[in-house]
């Protein structure tokens, strides 16, 4: 197919369409190699097409040359970029040039970016100039690299948002009040708003999902990219960043936009906003898709405008850094931490603890971090999970005895004070019938491993099975916590009926 398409291009037959078809063929496993083989000796045909009278033909030829990646194409692409008069084509040359070592042209690209950033384009060219600026900025960041700023603001005062489980924000709030007595806190629908005098507490609270910052002057913006960019740049954002970091300008950012808007419109809005922020800040803030230092998080509210928050990636969250390895069924570390915190009063120090479906060890590790256990056993039928659990547990500097075995074939010399586990659920090839049977076997077996005053703590996606089978097998449900109605997840505390 590639050979036939190339022969048609050589004959000037439907050139624009065939260039597009050839680009599609390059996506195959050996497409590039086959295309280069077919073109051998006639590569200059693409160079000639960079001067074609049809702008879209020039665009497709440039993009194809970039994807082929022959170094001989770099100079013709650069010259074509310099001479191109159609604004909608210019960014395509840059996309192509990205595939080469373009460092010799960096002074020209920087000068062009500086020129575009100062110009006020005609309305019909705003979209195309914005895209050219975006490509130039990306290329410059790629070649120059990102100089990350060290975070130095641990002792500063901040207005923050802690995103938490929506059903249990008070758990996190109480922890914050204990660690930061002077904090002014308030619960809202997604977590906690607070003013704190420092950030020294952040690694000690394990139940929040994310830490975001409220920046004075940019809390809300209209659903308009240009107006939003103006508000963000005029806010205290730069003051906030320089207060909490050392180092020189610029700062590198990305935009995260949560909205009901269609994906293509959301993407266009984000691109335009990012470019406008760069332009209005005179590149004190530079947009990049990797190695960014902060995220501007936009959340569409009920009124149709945007709530604006800041996420810092210079401020490291090491709470769950032990989780080097995971599997598809792994519980979120923050959910394991919340499970342990909610049931803390049922745990005792120095307990013998068993996790019969331990996965990569997260539940046992979090259990020991909250209340020190004595001996902990983790059992799992998957060898891969056990190997990963050992890696994670070593990183957490804990000791857990892991056994690669089906729990229902596991035997132990003494009884346990506690069983704590994330129960398996329907995922992948597991059927609902298999999960039902597993619950049935678990409840008929678990009691044989427990001391008379022992406790079972279950994180479950199948609450109806727990309620149905617990009583029938000699257990009473001491406590139930709804973690997520949407996901159907609950935490149950069960005890043996006396």
Buried (B, 14 or more C-beta within 10 A) or exposed (E): EBEEBBEBBBEEEEBBBBBBBBBEBBEEEEBBEBBBEBBEEEBEBBBEBBEBEEBBBBBBBBBBBBBBEBEEBBEBBBBBBEEBEEBBBBBBBBBBBBBBEBEEBEEEBBEBBEEBBEEEBEEEEBBBBBBBBBBBBBBBBBBEEBEBBEBEBEEEEBBBBBBBBBBBBEBBBBBBBEBBEEBEBEBEEBBBBBBBBBBEBBEEBBBBBBBBBBBEBBBEBBBBBBEBBBBBBEBEBBEBBBEBBEBEBBBBBBBEBEBEBEEEEBEBBBBBBBBBBBBBBEBBBBBBEEBBBBBBBBBBEEEEBBBBBBBBBBBEEEBBEBBEBBEEBBBBBBBBBBBBBBBEEBBBEEBBBBBBBBBBBBBBBBBBBBBEBEBBBBBBBBEEBBEBBBBBBBBBEBEBEBBBBEBEEBEBEEEBBBBBBBBBBBEEEEEEEEBBEBBBBBBBBBBEBBBEEBBBBBBBBBBEBBBBBBBEBBBEBBBBBEBEEEEBBBBBBBBBEE
